[in-house]
Amino acid sequence: MNIDYPVRLTANCLFLFEHPEMEVNDALLDKLADLARLYIEPAEREGLKQDLQRMISFVEKLQELDTAGTEPLLQMSGSVNVLRDDIVQGSISRDEALLNAPDTDGVFFKVPKVIRKE
């Protein structure tokens, strides 16, 4: 599978779970691939269709549960915004930080250029 854009397959697949009676076929797989900007190798198609069908079956099974009277769960624990206090501690010197660097100018780390301006 070649990905040419960030994949948001789960968000774009949400409509599958709202309509679980949908059949996972080549047209649906093509639509999902287009939405996620994916190229799906022909050899991977059958496996992906089976995986999507299993996901839909799982959601169908979850929809059988009686959730009446169950409060929505936003977090797994009752703790909210548990933060530690900031503690001022000593740090290493610049010379110690640069000691194991592969390349420096004596003040900063030197790294290869990764963005070219054209």
N, C-alpha and C positions, 0 to 999 in steps of 0.2 A: 504494500500500500504506500503510495507516494503522497506525502502531505506537502502542499504548497502554500498553505495558510494555517494559522493557528486553528486547531480543531476544537469545535464546540458541538460535537456530535450529540452529547447528552442533552443540551439545551434544545437543539433542533429536533431531537427525537421525541420531545415531550408530547407532540400530537399523537404519537403511537399509543401512549398510555391513556390518552383521553378517549381513544377509539380502539379498544383492544380487539374488536371483531375484525379488524383489518388483516388481510392476508399479506404476509411478507413475500413479495414477489420481486421480479427484476425491476419493474417500474418504480416500486417504492425504494428499492436499494439505489437505483439511479438518482432518484430525487434526494435521498439522504446524502449521497456522495456529492451531488451538486451543491446542496446547502452547506456541507462541511468542506467544500472545495478539496475533495479527495479523488484520487484516481484509484480505483479498485481493480486489481489484477483479476483477469478472468478465472484463474485457479482459486482465488479467495472468495468468490461470490457465494458459492453454496455454503461454505462454513459461516460466512457472515449472516446469510439469511437464517440459518439454523440458530445462531446466537441471538439474533433479534427476536426470533419466534420464542425462544426460551425466556427472554426478558419480558415479553408481552405476557407469556403464561404465568410468570412469577407475579407480575402486577395483578393479573386476573385473580390469582390465588389470594393475594393480599386484600383485594376488594371484597372477598367473601367474609372477611372478619367484621364482627359487630363492634364498631367503635363508638356507639352511642354512649354519651356520658364520659368519654375519655377526653381529658384536656390535651390540647396540642402540645407537643414537646418541642421546645426550641433549642434546648441544650441537654446534654446527657447528665449533667449534675446541677444542683441548685446554686452552685457558686457562680457569681457574676463578677467579671472584671477583677479577678484575684491577681493583684500585683504585689511584687516585693518592693520594699523600701530601697531607694538608691543608696548605695554605700560607696563613699569616696575611698578609692584604693589607689595604691601606687601603680605605676605603669612602667613599661620598659623604656629605656632611652632610645633616641633615634638611631644611635650607633648600633645598639643591640637589635633593633628591628631590621636594620639593613644588613646585618651580619650574614644571614643566610640567603639574601636576595641574589638571584642569578646575575642581575645587572642593576647598577645604580649610578647616579651622578654624584654621590656623596651626600645628597640631601633627600632625593626622591628615588622611588623604585622606577626603573625604566622597563617598559613593556613594549612588545611589538605593536606597531600601528595596525588597527583592525578596520578602520573606516577610511576610505579614500574619498577625497573630494575631486570631482571631475568637472 
